[in-house]
C-alpha cells in the first residue's frame, strides 16, 4: 500500500513555534508568547506530542504553566487534508480513547500548521491553530 503524500511529509520531528486560540474574534495564546513543544510522527503510523508554556514551575513540582501531552496511532485523509490522532495516552483524561482531527497545512519544506475545525467553546465559535517547524535530522 503506497504511503500518502501528507504522511510522508509529516514523518519526523517538529518543534512548536506557536499556539493560538481564536474565540469570538479574539486571539489568545494559552501557552504564552514562547511556547515549547515537539510533535513526532513515525513512518509506521504513530505520533506523540508535548506542548507547554515556558513555566515557571513551582518548587513542589506542580506546573504553573499549561501543558498538553498525548500519543497514539495516526491516520491521514488525503481528500480532506486532515490527520487523525487516535489518543491512547494523554494527560487530559477526557481525550483518552478519542480521535483528535487536525487540518494539515504545509508552509514550504519546513513549516506546518495543524488546526482544529471550528467548534463550540463556551457557546462561541473557536479555532485553534498550532504552528510547527521541522527539526533537522541528527
N, C-alpha and C positions, 0 to 999 in steps of 0.2 A: 504494500500500500504506500503510495507516494506521500511524503510529508507536505503539509500546507506551506504556502509561502509565508504566511504570518507566523506560523510555528517556527519555521527556520529563522526568521528574523528575531523572534523573541528569545530563542535559545541563548543562554549565557547569563551574565550578571549585570545588573543595572543599579545605579546609585540614585537615591531620591534627591530631587532638586526643588520640588515644590508640591504643596498640598493645599488646595483651595476648595472652599465650600461656598457656593453662592446660594443664599436663601432670600427669596423675595427681592432679588435685585441687589442685595448687599453681600459683598465678598468678605469672607472670614478666613483666617489662617489658623486653624485649631492646633497645628504643630509649631506655630511661631514663624518667624521670618527665616530661620535657618534650620529647617527640618533635617533629620538624619535618618538614613534607612537604606535598605537594599531589598531587591527582589531578584530571585533566581529562578530561571526556567531551564529544566533539563531537557535534552533532546528526546528522552524517553517518556515525557509527559508528566513530570512532577514540578511543583513550584513551592517556593517558600518566600514569605515577605515579612519584613520587620520595619516599622516606621515609628519614629519617636520625635518629640520635641527636644530641644537642646538641653533640657534639665532646668534647674539643678535638681539633684536628688537628695532627699533628707538623710540624716545620719543613721536613721533606723532602717534604711534600705528601701523605704517606701518611696516610689517615684512621685515627684511633684509635677511631672510632665505627662502629657497624653502619649499613650503607647498602644500600638497595634502589632500583633504578630499572629500569623496563621500559615498553614501549609496543607498540601494535599495534591491530588492529581488535577490536571487541567486539560481542557479541550478547546480547540479553536473552531469557530464557524466562519469560513471564508466569506460566505454570502452576506452575513450581517456585520462582518469585520469586528467580531467580539471574541473574547476569551472568557471561558467559564472556569472559575476556580472552585473546585469541589472540596469544601473545607472539612478536613479530618482532625486537625489540631488547631486550637485558637485560644487566645487569652480572652476573647469575647465569647462567653458561653452561648449566647443566642445565635452565634454563627456556626456552631458545631453541627455538622450534617447538612448544612445549607450549600447552595451554589451561588457564588457571587459573580455576577456578569459584569464585565468591563468592556466598554467600547475601546478599540485599539486604533491609535493614530501615530504613525511614524513621522519624524521630522528629520530628514536627511538620514545618513547612515547611523548616527549615534543618539538620536533623540526619540523619546517615546512618551506619549500621554495615554494614560488609562483613565477613562471617565465612567462614572456611574450614570445610567439613564436617569432622567428626571423622576423624582418620586416624592411622595408626600412626606413632609417632615414638619411636625407641629402644625399641620393644616396648610402649610405653604410649600410651593414647589421649590425643590433644591437640586443642585447639580454639584457633584464632587469631581474635581479634576486633579489627577496625580501625575506629576512630571518626573521623568527619569532620564539619565544619561548613561550610555553603555559604559561598562567598566572594561578597560583593555585587558586582553589575556595576560596572564602572568607566566 
